[in-house]
Amino acid sequence: MSRTSTTRVAALVPEEQVNVIREALAVEGVKVVHAADPKEAAETSATVILCDADSKGGWPGVMRESVMPEILGRHPKARIILLSRLADEQMWVEALNAGAHDLLPKPCPQKELCSAVRS
């Protein structure tokens, strides 16, 4: 992804985390918009959706009950990157099997977040 990229990221995270994500991705020329719920995230023109798995109903809520199914049902080509303070190998495998692009630990270093969005 170049600095002139038009990549757009929808951040399905608590509002107080949006500016941190914006600042982290600004070096990549990425536009970040806040999404209040899965429907809003899916309906943006975002190519990547960042989802805070800890704040959206916990792991079961994100994976099976609401978030991932709703986003992928409305925007099947979305690249979903989950963020969780509880991220481990088992959760990463489960996230990928459910259609996520990646699972990153929180707090996520800027370099790792940029790399995941670029890929």
Contacts in CASP RR format, 6 or more apart in sequence:
PFRMAT RR
TARGET T0000
AUTHOR 0000-0000-0000
METHOD contacts of the structure
MODEL  1
MSRTSTTRVAALVPEEQVNVIREALAVEGVKVVHAADPKEAAETSATVIL
CDADSKGGWPGVMRESVMPEILGRHPKARIILLSRLADEQMWVEALNAGA
HDLLPKPCPQKELCSAVRS
1 7 0 8 1.000
1 28 0 8 1.000
1 29 0 8 1.000
1 30 0 8 1.000
1 117 0 8 1.000
1 118 0 8 1.000
3 27 0 8 1.000
3 28 0 8 1.000
3 29 0 8 1.000
4 29 0 8 1.000
5 28 0 8 1.000
5 29 0 8 1.000
5 30 0 8 1.000
6 31 0 8 1.000
7 28 0 8 1.000
7 29 0 8 1.000
7 30 0 8 1.000
7 31 0 8 1.000
7 47 0 8 1.000
7 48 0 8 1.000
7 117 0 8 1.000
8 30 0 8 1.000
8 31 0 8 1.000
8 32 0 8 1.000
8 33 0 8 1.000
8 44 0 8 1.000
8 45 0 8 1.000
8 46 0 8 1.000
8 47 0 8 1.000
8 48 0 8 1.000
9 21 0 8 1.000
9 25 0 8 1.000
9 30 0 8 1.000
9 31 0 8 1.000
9 32 0 8 1.000
9 33 0 8 1.000
9 46 0 8 1.000
9 47 0 8 1.000
9 48 0 8 1.000
9 49 0 8 1.000
9 50 0 8 1.000
9 117 0 8 1.000
10 32 0 8 1.000
10 33 0 8 1.000
10 34 0 8 1.000
10 35 0 8 1.000
10 40 0 8 1.000
10 41 0 8 1.000
10 44 0 8 1.000
10 46 0 8 1.000
10 48 0 8 1.000
10 49 0 8 1.000
10 50 0 8 1.000
11 17 0 8 1.000
11 18 0 8 1.000
11 21 0 8 1.000
11 22 0 8 1.000
11 32 0 8 1.000
11 33 0 8 1.000
11 34 0 8 1.000
11 35 0 8 1.000
11 50 0 8 1.000
12 35 0 8 1.000
12 37 0 8 1.000
12 38 0 8 1.000
12 40 0 8 1.000
12 41 0 8 1.000
12 49 0 8 1.000
12 50 0 8 1.000
12 51 0 8 1.000
12 52 0 8 1.000
12 56 0 8 1.000
12 67 0 8 1.000
12 71 0 8 1.000
13 21 0 8 1.000
13 34 0 8 1.000
13 50 0 8 1.000
13 51 0 8 1.000
13 52 0 8 1.000
13 55 0 8 1.000
13 83 0 8 1.000
14 52 0 8 1.000
14 55 0 8 1.000
15 34 0 8 1.000
17 52 0 8 1.000
18 32 0 8 1.000
18 34 0 8 1.000
21 32 0 8 1.000
21 50 0 8 1.000
21 113 0 8 1.000
22 32 0 8 1.000
24 110 0 8 1.000
24 113 0 8 1.000
24 114 0 8 1.000
25 32 0 8 1.000
25 113 0 8 1.000
25 114 0 8 1.000
25 117 0 8 1.000
27 110 0 8 1.000
27 114 0 8 1.000
28 114 0 8 1.000
28 117 0 8 1.000
28 118 0 8 1.000
30 117 0 8 1.000
33 44 0 8 1.000
33 46 0 8 1.000
35 41 0 8 1.000
35 44 0 8 1.000
35 46 0 8 1.000
35 49 0 8 1.000
38 56 0 8 1.000
38 66 0 8 1.000
38 67 0 8 1.000
38 70 0 8 1.000
38 71 0 8 1.000
38 74 0 8 1.000
39 70 0 8 1.000
39 74 0 8 1.000
41 49 0 8 1.000
41 51 0 8 1.000
41 71 0 8 1.000
41 75 0 8 1.000
41 78 0 8 1.000
42 49 0 8 1.000
42 70 0 8 1.000
42 71 0 8 1.000
42 73 0 8 1.000
42 74 0 8 1.000
42 75 0 8 1.000
42 78 0 8 1.000
43 74 0 8 1.000
43 75 0 8 1.000
46 78 0 8 1.000
47 78 0 8 1.000
47 79 0 8 1.000
48 78 0 8 1.000
48 79 0 8 1.000
48 80 0 8 1.000
48 81 0 8 1.000
48 101 0 8 1.000
48 117 0 8 1.000
49 71 0 8 1.000
49 75 0 8 1.000
49 78 0 8 1.000
49 79 0 8 1.000
49 80 0 8 1.000
49 81 0 8 1.000
50 81 0 8 1.000
50 83 0 8 1.000
50 117 0 8 1.000
51 62 0 8 1.000
51 67 0 8 1.000
51 68 0 8 1.000
51 71 0 8 1.000
51 80 0 8 1.000
51 81 0 8 1.000
51 82 0 8 1.000
51 83 0 8 1.000
52 83 0 8 1.000
52 84 0 8 1.000
52 106 0 8 1.000
53 59 0 8 1.000
53 62 0 8 1.000
53 67 0 8 1.000
53 82 0 8 1.000
53 83 0 8 1.000
53 84 0 8 1.000
53 86 0 8 1.000
53 103 0 8 1.000
54 83 0 8 1.000
54 84 0 8 1.000
54 85 0 8 1.000
54 86 0 8 1.000
54 106 0 8 1.000
56 62 0 8 1.000
56 66 0 8 1.000
56 67 0 8 1.000
57 65 0 8 1.000
57 66 0 8 1.000
57 67 0 8 1.000
59 84 0 8 1.000
59 86 0 8 1.000
59 91 0 8 1.000
61 67 0 8 1.000
62 68 0 8 1.000
62 82 0 8 1.000
63 94 0 8 1.000
63 95 0 8 1.000
63 98 0 8 1.000
64 98 0 8 1.000
68 80 0 8 1.000
68 98 0 8 1.000
68 99 0 8 1.000
68 100 0 8 1.000
71 78 0 8 1.000
71 80 0 8 1.000
72 78 0 8 1.000
72 80 0 8 1.000
72 99 0 8 1.000
79 101 0 8 1.000
80 99 0 8 1.000
80 100 0 8 1.000
80 101 0 8 1.000
81 100 0 8 1.000
81 101 0 8 1.000
81 102 0 8 1.000
81 103 0 8 1.000
81 104 0 8 1.000
81 116 0 8 1.000
81 117 0 8 1.000
82 95 0 8 1.000
82 100 0 8 1.000
82 102 0 8 1.000
82 103 0 8 1.000
82 104 0 8 1.000
83 103 0 8 1.000
83 104 0 8 1.000
83 105 0 8 1.000
83 106 0 8 1.000
83 108 0 8 1.000
84 91 0 8 1.000
84 103 0 8 1.000
84 104 0 8 1.000
84 105 0 8 1.000
84 106 0 8 1.000
85 105 0 8 1.000
85 106 0 8 1.000
85 107 0 8 1.000
87 103 0 8 1.000
87 104 0 8 1.000
87 105 0 8 1.000
87 106 0 8 1.000
91 103 0 8 1.000
92 102 0 8 1.000
92 103 0 8 1.000
95 102 0 8 1.000
95 103 0 8 1.000
96 102 0 8 1.000
96 103 0 8 1.000
101 116 0 8 1.000
101 119 0 8 1.000
102 116 0 8 1.000
102 119 0 8 1.000
104 112 0 8 1.000
104 113 0 8 1.000
104 116 0 8 1.000
END
